[in-house]
Amino acid sequence: MEGREALRRRIRIWLVVFIVGLVLSGLTAFPLVTEIRWADELLRSGASPVADLWPGLAEWVGRAREGLEATDAKYPFMLYGTDWLAFAHLVIAVAFYGPFRDPVRNIWVIDFGIIACAGIIPLALVCGPIRGIPFYWQLIDMSFGVFGVIPLLVVRRMIKRLEAYELAA
C-alpha cells in the first residue's frame, strides 16, 4: 500500500489535470466566433477528409459558424452568455483548489463535480432536441461529462483511502 504523501501527490496530479481541463474548456468559450471560423475552414479545406467522411458534421459546423457570425455582427451582446459560461468554468476550477489543499475535508467538491458531470447527460438529451442540436453533437457534449467524471471517480477513491490512513493515525 502506498504511503500517505504519495497518495496525496497522486490526488493532486489528478486534480491538476481536471482543473486544467476546466480552465481550457472555459477559455475556449470566449473566442467562439474565431474558433468556429477556424474549425469550418479546416473542415472544408482540401487537407481534411472530414467533409467527405462526415458531411453532416461539416454542414453543422458551417451552420454554427453562420449563426455565430450573424449573431456577432447584429447582436454581439448575445455572446455575453458564452462569456458567462466561460467564467463559470473558471470559477468551478477554483473550487477544486479546496480538495487540492485538503482532500479529505473537501471531498464534497469532488461529489459536486461528479453530480455536475452526470447532469450534463440529461441536459444534452433534453435541451439538444429543443435547440435543434444534432444527436451526434449531443453525444460530443455528453462526452464531457463521461470523460470528466473519470478523474473525479479516481480521485474520490484515493481520497477515501487517504481518509482511512488519517483515521488510522
N, C-alpha and C positions, 0 to 999 in steps of 0.2 A: 504494500500500500504506500502511495506517495506521501511525502511529508506535507505538513500544513502550508508551508511557504511555497512549495512547488505547486500545490493545488491553487493557492491564491494567485500565483503568477499565471497559471493556465486560465483561470477565470478572467483575469484582467486582459489577457490576449484576446479571448473570445469576445469580451465586451468592447474592446477597441475595434475589432473587426465589425461588430454590429453598429457601433457609434459612427464609424467611418462610412458605412453603408447608408445610414440615415442622413448624415451630413451631405454626402454626394447626391443622394436622392433629392434632398431639399434644394441644394444649389442648382441642380439641373431644372428645377421648376421655374426659376427666374427667367432664363432666356428662351422660353418656349418657341417664339416665332423664329428665331435664328436656328435653333436645333431642328425644328420641323422642316425648315428650308434645306438645311444640310442633309437631313435624312431623305427627303424627297429627291434631291439632286443625286445623292448617292445611289438610291434605289433605281433611278431611271437612267443612270449612266451606263455606258456600254460595258464598263468594268464589272458591273453587278449582274449576276444571273437571277436576282430575286424577282424582278418584274416578270421574267419568263416563267420562273418556277411557281411563284405565288402572286399572280396578277391581282388578286383581291387585296393583298397586303399593300402592294404599290398603289392601288386605287384608293385604299383607305387613307394611307399617309398623304397622298395628293389631296384628298378631300379635307383632311385635317389641316393641311397647310393652307388651303384656300380659305377655310373658315377662320383660322387664326390670323392670317394676313388681313382678311376683310374686317375682322373684329378690331385688330390693332389699328388699321387705317381709319376706321369710322368711330369706333367705341373703345379706345385704348384703356379706359377705366375698367372695363370688364376683366382685363387681365390682372387687375389688382387681386382678384380672388386666388389666382395661382401664386401671387406673391405671398398671400396668407398661408397657402398650402406649403410653400417653401419654408416660411417662418415656423410653421407648426412642426415640420420635420426637424428643424434645428433646435427648437425648444424641447422636443421629446428626446433628442440626442443628449441634451444637457441633463435630463432626468436620469439617464443611465450612468452619470458620474457617481450617484449615490451608491449603487451596487459596486462600482469600481472601487470606491473608498472603503465601504463596509458591506460586503456581500450578504452576510447573514442577516444583519439588521434591515437591509433594504431589498430583501428578496421580493417584496411586494411590487417593486418596479418591474422585475422580471415577469411576475404574474400578469401585471398590467400589459406588458408588451406581448405576452402570449395571447391574451384576450384580444388585443388590438389586431394581431396577425390573423386570428380566427375570424374577426369581424370583417376583414377585407372580402372574404368569400361571399357572404350573403349580400354585402353592399354591391359588389360587382354583378352578382346574379339578379338583384332587384333593380338597381339603378341603370345597369348597362342596357337592358332592353328598353327601358323608359326613354333613355337618351339616344337610342339608335346606334349603340356601340356594337360592332360585330362580335359574335361569340368568341372567335379566336383572339380578339383583343381583350375580351373579358378574361380569358384564360391567362394572358400575359399579366394582366392586373392581379389576378388571383395568385400568380406565382410569387409575387412579392410577399404575400402572407405565408405561403408554403415555405419559401426559402428563408424568410425572416424568422420563422418560428424554430427552425433547426438549431441555430446557435443559442437561442434562448432556452430551449429544452436541455441542451448540453450544459449550459451554464447553471440552470436550475438544479440539475442532478449534481453537479460539482459543488454547488453551494450547500446542498443537503449533506454531502459528505463532509464539507468543511464545518458545518454546524455540529455534526456528530463528533468531530475532532474537538471542537471547543467545549462541548458538553462533557466529554470525557476528561478534559483537562482540569 
